[in-house]
Amino acid sequence: MAKEGKRTRAAREVFADKADVSIEEAVKLVKAGATAKFDETIDIALNLGVDPRHADQMVRGVVSLPNGTGKTVRVAVFAKGPKADEAKEAGADVVGAEDLMETVQGGTIDFDRCIATPDMMSIVGRLGKVLGPRGLMPNPRVGTVTMDVKKAVEDAKGGQVQFRAEKAGVVHAGVGKASFSEDALLANVRAFVDAVNKAKPTGAKGAYMKKISLSSTMGPGVTIDVSSATAAESA
């Protein structure tokens, strides 16, 4: 096991007796503990009382963080003609149709979000085994299969975050950078928790949100009091 450095040990000592704290305290602790030489990402993880293997318990959605993610998002758009021009004007990094499909099939995937116009789905559908496992498959439920290409690209570039429950019922996402102010991070965390709360599926039984954790890329994590977090969102 790798030996912990002084910075890591110090951070763990600060977090040692902290558990189920308020969102405000969690943000303050995690931001203060992010002391790496790069701008660490602040990550949130929610353990949900769902089994995503059942269709009526799948949790999936999208949320626009009020202060963005702090991350540069590369966007690919499958479109032709005027819609392809619209995508380029909106700031899409990669635009194409059959040519883009061949590029992706060849193993080149240099984008973080994939958008498609409905008429392109017959082409994009062939890439399901490639894009699906990476969470990049366009889906109308989260607004990535649309004729409003301009808005989809702008949303993706402007801090929109997609979320989906993994096999164990965990939803996670980056909700900002350590360089963000506490207020900016707090607003983002609240927005994300609220979105996941509203995405509660009809098949969910018992406690929905079981655990909420916040951490930075290199720092320890801290758990947030679930009842206070959800109460704050419904207030």
C-alpha positions as a LaTeX table, in Angstrom:
\begin{tabular}{lrrr}
\hline
Residue & $x$ (\AA) & $y$ (\AA) & $z$ (\AA) \\
\hline
Met1 & 0.00 & 0.00 & 0.00 \\
Ala2 & 1.31 & 3.43 & $-0.94$ \\
Lys3 & 2.41 & 5.59 & 1.97 \\
Glu4 & 0.18 & 8.59 & 2.65 \\
Gly5 & 1.75 & 12.02 & 2.39 \\
Lys6 & 1.52 & 14.70 & 5.07 \\
Arg7 & $-1.21$ & 16.54 & 3.17 \\
Thr8 & $-3.39$ & 13.43 & 2.88 \\
Arg9 & $-2.89$ & 12.46 & 6.53 \\
Ala10 & $-3.75$ & 15.99 & 7.66 \\
Ala11 & $-6.92$ & 16.00 & 5.57 \\
Arg12 & $-8.02$ & 12.62 & 6.91 \\
Glu13 & $-7.50$ & 13.82 & 10.49 \\
Val14 & $-9.78$ & 16.80 & 9.86 \\
Phe15 & $-12.44$ & 14.50 & 8.38 \\
Ala16 & $-12.02$ & 11.74 & 11.00 \\
Asp17 & $-14.92$ & 12.69 & 13.26 \\
Lys18 & $-17.12$ & 14.16 & 10.54 \\
Ala19 & $-20.15$ & 12.24 & 9.32 \\
Asp20 & $-23.70$ & 13.14 & 8.30 \\
Val21 & $-22.94$ & 16.84 & 8.33 \\
Ser22 & $-24.97$ & 19.60 & 6.71 \\
Ile23 & $-24.49$ & 20.41 & 3.04 \\
Glu24 & $-22.90$ & 23.71 & 4.06 \\
Glu25 & $-20.33$ & 22.04 & 6.31 \\
Ala26 & $-19.62$ & 19.32 & 3.75 \\
Val27 & $-18.85$ & 21.88 & 1.05 \\
Lys28 & $-16.63$ & 23.85 & 3.43 \\
Leu29 & $-14.69$ & 20.74 & 4.51 \\
Val30 & $-14.20$ & 19.29 & 1.05 \\
Lys31 & $-13.18$ & 22.60 & $-0.49$ \\
Ala32 & $-10.65$ & 23.19 & 2.31 \\
Gly33 & $-9.31$ & 19.66 & 1.94 \\
Ala34 & $-8.69$ & 20.00 & $-1.80$ \\
Thr35 & $-5.06$ & 21.09 & $-1.64$ \\
Ala36 & $-3.56$ & 19.32 & $-4.64$ \\
Lys37 & $-1.47$ & 21.30 & $-7.12$ \\
Phe38 & $-4.27$ & 21.14 & $-9.70$ \\
Asp39 & $-7.86$ & 22.34 & $-9.56$ \\
Glu40 & $-9.58$ & 19.29 & $-8.10$ \\
Thr41 & $-13.09$ & 18.27 & $-9.15$ \\
Ile42 & $-15.73$ & 18.16 & $-6.42$ \\
Asp43 & $-17.67$ & 14.91 & $-6.75$ \\
Ile44 & $-21.00$ & 13.89 & $-5.29$ \\
Ala45 & $-22.26$ & 10.32 & $-4.91$ \\
Leu46 & $-25.77$ & 9.31 & $-3.91$ \\
Asn47 & $-26.57$ & 5.76 & $-2.81$ \\
Leu48 & $-30.21$ & 5.14 & $-3.72$ \\
Gly49 & $-32.67$ & 2.50 & $-2.62$ \\
Val50 & $-33.33$ & 1.27 & $-6.14$ \\
Asp51 & $-32.42$ & $-1.70$ & $-8.32$ \\
Pro52 & $-31.73$ & $-0.28$ & $-11.82$ \\
Arg53 & $-32.10$ & $-3.76$ & $-13.31$ \\
His54 & $-35.86$ & $-3.19$ & $-13.04$ \\
Ala55 & $-37.22$ & $-0.70$ & $-15.56$ \\
Asp56 & $-39.52$ & 0.94 & $-13.00$ \\
Gln57 & $-36.58$ & 1.59 & $-10.67$ \\
Met58 & $-34.19$ & 3.18 & $-13.14$ \\
Val59 & $-33.05$ & 6.67 & $-12.18$ \\
Arg60 & $-31.97$ & 8.86 & $-15.06$ \\
Gly61 & $-32.09$ & 12.55 & $-15.78$ \\
Val62 & $-30.31$ & 15.77 & $-16.51$ \\
Val63 & $-29.69$ & 18.96 & $-14.57$ \\
Ser64 & $-28.17$ & 22.31 & $-15.45$ \\
Leu65 & $-25.87$ & 23.32 & $-12.62$ \\
Pro66 & $-26.34$ & 27.03 & $-11.88$ \\
Asn67 & $-22.58$ & 27.64 & $-11.79$ \\
Gly68 & $-21.46$ & 25.14 & $-14.40$ \\
Thr69 & $-19.05$ & 22.26 & $-13.86$ \\
Gly70 & $-15.78$ & 24.06 & $-14.45$ \\
Lys71 & $-14.98$ & 21.43 & $-17.05$ \\
Thr72 & $-14.48$ & 21.99 & $-20.77$ \\
Val73 & $-16.98$ & 19.69 & $-22.48$ \\
Arg74 & $-16.33$ & 18.47 & $-26.01$ \\
Val75 & $-19.58$ & 17.94 & $-27.89$ \\
Ala76 & $-20.21$ & 15.76 & $-30.94$ \\
Val77 & $-23.34$ & 16.18 & $-33.05$ \\
Phe78 & $-24.76$ & 13.78 & $-35.62$ \\
Ala79 & $-26.58$ & 16.00 & $-38.11$ \\
Lys80 & $-26.77$ & 16.91 & $-41.78$ \\
Gly81 & $-27.44$ & 20.05 & $-43.80$ \\
Pro82 & $-28.75$ & 23.12 & $-41.97$ \\
Lys83 & $-28.77$ & 21.29 & $-38.63$ \\
Ala84 & $-25.08$ & 20.47 & $-39.03$ \\
Asp85 & $-24.40$ & 24.16 & $-39.70$ \\
Glu86 & $-26.49$ & 25.08 & $-36.65$ \\
Ala87 & $-24.43$ & 22.71 & $-34.50$ \\
Lys88 & $-21.16$ & 24.21 & $-35.68$ \\
Glu89 & $-22.39$ & 27.75 & $-35.07$ \\
Ala90 & $-23.48$ & 26.75 & $-31.56$ \\
Gly91 & $-19.96$ & 25.58 & $-30.75$ \\
Ala92 & $-20.05$ & 21.83 & $-31.34$ \\
Asp93 & $-16.54$ & 20.37 & $-31.51$ \\
Val94 & $-17.30$ & 17.48 & $-33.88$ \\
Val95 & $-20.13$ & 17.40 & $-36.43$ \\
Gly96 & $-20.89$ & 14.72 & $-39.00$ \\
Ala97 & $-23.09$ & 11.86 & $-40.12$ \\
Glu98 & $-21.87$ & 8.65 & $-41.78$ \\
Asp99 & $-18.31$ & 9.99 & $-41.66$ \\
Leu100 & $-18.56$ & 10.55 & $-37.90$ \\
Met101 & $-20.03$ & 7.08 & $-37.46$ \\
Glu102 & $-17.02$ & 5.57 & $-39.25$ \\
Thr103 & $-14.65$ & 7.61 & $-37.10$ \\
Val104 & $-16.27$ & 6.33 & $-33.92$ \\
Gln105 & $-16.33$ & 2.76 & $-35.23$ \\
Gly106 & $-12.62$ & 3.13 & $-35.89$ \\
Gly107 & $-12.04$ & 3.78 & $-32.19$ \\
Thr108 & $-11.73$ & 7.57 & $-32.14$ \\
Ile109 & $-14.06$ & 9.06 & $-29.53$ \\
Asp110 & $-12.76$ & 12.52 & $-28.70$ \\
Phe111 & $-15.94$ & 13.96 & $-27.15$ \\
Asp112 & $-17.73$ & 13.99 & $-23.80$ \\
Arg113 & $-21.33$ & 14.45 & $-24.97$ \\
Cys114 & $-23.11$ & 13.15 & $-28.05$ \\
Ile115 & $-26.16$ & 14.79 & $-29.58$ \\
Ala116 & $-28.17$ & 13.67 & $-32.61$ \\
Thr117 & $-31.13$ & 14.84 & $-34.65$ \\
Pro118 & $-33.92$ & 12.21 & $-34.79$ \\
Asp119 & $-33.25$ & 11.38 & $-38.45$ \\
Met120 & $-29.66$ & 10.42 & $-37.56$ \\
Met121 & $-30.63$ & 7.73 & $-35.04$ \\
Ser122 & $-30.62$ & 5.00 & $-37.66$ \\
Ile123 & $-26.90$ & 5.72 & $-38.04$ \\
Val124 & $-26.18$ & 6.37 & $-34.37$ \\
Gly125 & $-28.02$ & 3.17 & $-33.44$ \\
Arg126 & $-25.22$ & 1.16 & $-35.02$ \\
Leu127 & $-22.86$ & 2.60 & $-32.42$ \\
Gly128 & $-24.84$ & 1.41 & $-29.42$ \\
Lys129 & $-22.21$ & $-1.11$ & $-28.30$ \\
Val130 & $-19.53$ & 1.57 & $-28.49$ \\
Leu131 & $-21.33$ & 4.62 & $-27.10$ \\
Gly132 & $-23.67$ & 2.86 & $-24.67$ \\
Pro133 & $-21.07$ & 1.56 & $-22.20$ \\
Arg134 & $-19.47$ & 5.02 & $-22.14$ \\
Gly135 & $-22.75$ & 6.74 & $-21.32$ \\
Leu136 & $-22.61$ & 8.64 & $-24.62$ \\
Met137 & $-25.63$ & 7.23 & $-26.45$ \\
Pro138 & $-28.03$ & 10.05 & $-27.38$ \\
Asn139 & $-31.40$ & 9.76 & $-25.64$ \\
Pro140 & $-34.54$ & 11.89 & $-26.06$ \\
Arg141 & $-35.24$ & 11.61 & $-22.31$ \\
Val142 & $-32.22$ & 13.76 & $-21.51$ \\
Gly143 & $-32.55$ & 16.05 & $-24.52$ \\
Thr144 & $-29.70$ & 14.67 & $-26.62$ \\
Val145 & $-31.96$ & 13.46 & $-29.43$ \\
Thr146 & $-33.53$ & 16.68 & $-30.63$ \\
Met147 & $-34.09$ & 19.03 & $-33.53$ \\
Asp148 & $-33.15$ & 21.95 & $-31.30$ \\
Val149 & $-29.45$ & 21.34 & $-31.82$ \\
Lys150 & $-28.45$ & 24.87 & $-30.84$ \\
Lys151 & $-29.99$ & 24.59 & $-27.36$ \\
Ala152 & $-28.64$ & 21.06 & $-26.81$ \\
Val153 & $-25.09$ & 22.13 & $-27.62$ \\
Glu154 & $-25.32$ & 25.30 & $-25.52$ \\
Asp155 & $-26.74$ & 23.33 & $-22.57$ \\
Ala156 & $-23.96$ & 20.75 & $-22.78$ \\
Lys157 & $-21.32$ & 23.46 & $-22.92$ \\
Gly158 & $-22.97$ & 25.52 & $-20.20$ \\
Gly159 & $-22.86$ & 23.10 & $-17.28$ \\
Gln160 & $-25.57$ & 20.55 & $-17.95$ \\
Val161 & $-24.93$ & 17.23 & $-16.20$ \\
Gln162 & $-26.50$ & 13.90 & $-17.06$ \\
Phe163 & $-26.93$ & 11.29 & $-14.35$ \\
Arg164 & $-27.87$ & 7.64 & $-14.32$ \\
Ala165 & $-28.00$ & 5.04 & $-11.56$ \\
Glu166 & $-25.34$ & 2.35 & $-11.84$ \\
Lys167 & $-25.93$ & $-1.33$ & $-11.05$ \\
Ala168 & $-25.57$ & $-0.82$ & $-7.31$ \\
Gly169 & $-28.02$ & 2.10 & $-7.34$ \\
Val170 & $-25.32$ & 4.75 & $-7.11$ \\
Val171 & $-25.54$ & 8.08 & $-8.92$ \\
His172 & $-22.43$ & 10.23 & $-9.10$ \\
Ala173 & $-21.25$ & 13.36 & $-10.88$ \\
Gly174 & $-18.81$ & 16.24 & $-10.76$ \\
Val175 & $-20.51$ & 19.32 & $-9.35$ \\
Gly176 & $-17.75$ & 21.89 & $-9.71$ \\
Lys177 & $-14.12$ & 22.63 & $-9.01$ \\
Ala178 & $-12.22$ & 23.34 & $-5.80$ \\
Ser179 & $-11.56$ & 26.85 & $-7.12$ \\
Phe180 & $-15.32$ & 27.62 & $-7.01$ \\
Ser181 & $-16.58$ & 29.68 & $-4.10$ \\
Glu182 & $-18.41$ & 27.86 & $-1.30$ \\
Asp183 & $-21.65$ & 29.53 & $-2.38$ \\
Ala184 & $-21.23$ & 28.38 & $-5.99$ \\
Leu185 & $-20.49$ & 24.81 & $-4.93$ \\
Leu186 & $-23.39$ & 24.82 & $-2.48$ \\
Ala187 & $-25.82$ & 25.95 & $-5.19$ \\
Asn188 & $-24.57$ & 23.23 & $-7.53$ \\
Val189 & $-24.82$ & 20.50 & $-4.90$ \\
Arg190 & $-28.34$ & 21.54 & $-3.98$ \\
Ala191 & $-29.39$ & 21.59 & $-7.64$ \\
Phe192 & $-28.00$ & 18.12 & $-8.22$ \\
Val193 & $-29.60$ & 16.58 & $-5.12$ \\
Asp194 & $-32.90$ & 18.23 & $-6.04$ \\
Ala195 & $-32.77$ & 16.80 & $-9.58$ \\
Val196 & $-32.06$ & 13.27 & $-8.39$ \\
Asn197 & $-34.77$ & 13.58 & $-5.75$ \\
Lys198 & $-37.30$ & 14.61 & $-8.41$ \\
Ala199 & $-36.21$ & 11.70 & $-10.61$ \\
Lys200 & $-37.44$ & 9.16 & $-8.03$ \\
Pro201 & $-38.92$ & 6.27 & $-10.02$ \\
Thr202 & $-42.39$ & 4.83 & $-9.42$ \\
Gly203 & $-40.94$ & 1.45 & $-8.45$ \\
Ala204 & $-38.74$ & 2.79 & $-5.64$ \\
Lys205 & $-39.74$ & 1.34 & $-2.28$ \\
Gly206 & $-38.60$ & 2.29 & 1.21 \\
Ala207 & $-35.89$ & 4.89 & 1.71 \\
Tyr208 & $-34.96$ & 6.46 & $-1.62$ \\
Met209 & $-31.84$ & 8.42 & $-0.72$ \\
Lys210 & $-29.77$ & 6.27 & 1.61 \\
Lys211 & $-26.45$ & 8.09 & 1.61 \\
Ile212 & $-24.94$ & 11.25 & 0.13 \\
Ser213 & $-21.18$ & 11.73 & $-0.01$ \\
Leu214 & $-19.05$ & 14.64 & $-1.16$ \\
Ser215 & $-15.33$ & 14.49 & $-1.96$ \\
Ser216 & $-12.61$ & 16.06 & $-4.07$ \\
Thr217 & $-10.43$ & 14.26 & $-6.59$ \\
Met218 & $-7.54$ & 13.67 & $-4.19$ \\
Gly219 & $-9.17$ & 14.29 & $-0.84$ \\
Pro220 & $-11.21$ & 12.26 & 1.63 \\
Gly221 & $-14.98$ & 12.18 & 1.47 \\
Val222 & $-17.63$ & 13.25 & 3.95 \\
Thr223 & $-21.24$ & 12.10 & 4.26 \\
Ile224 & $-24.09$ & 14.58 & 4.23 \\
Asp225 & $-27.15$ & 14.27 & 6.43 \\
Val226 & $-29.78$ & 12.96 & 4.00 \\
Ser227 & $-32.84$ & 14.26 & 5.83 \\
Ser228 & $-31.49$ & 17.82 & 6.01 \\
Ala229 & $-30.39$ & 17.72 & 2.37 \\
Thr230 & $-33.74$ & 16.60 & 1.04 \\
Ala231 & $-35.66$ & 18.84 & 3.43 \\
Ala232 & $-33.66$ & 21.81 & 2.17 \\
Glu233 & $-34.59$ & 20.97 & $-1.38$ \\
Ser234 & $-38.29$ & 20.60 & $-0.68$ \\
Ala235 & $-38.48$ & 23.77 & 1.38 \\
\hline
\end{tabular}
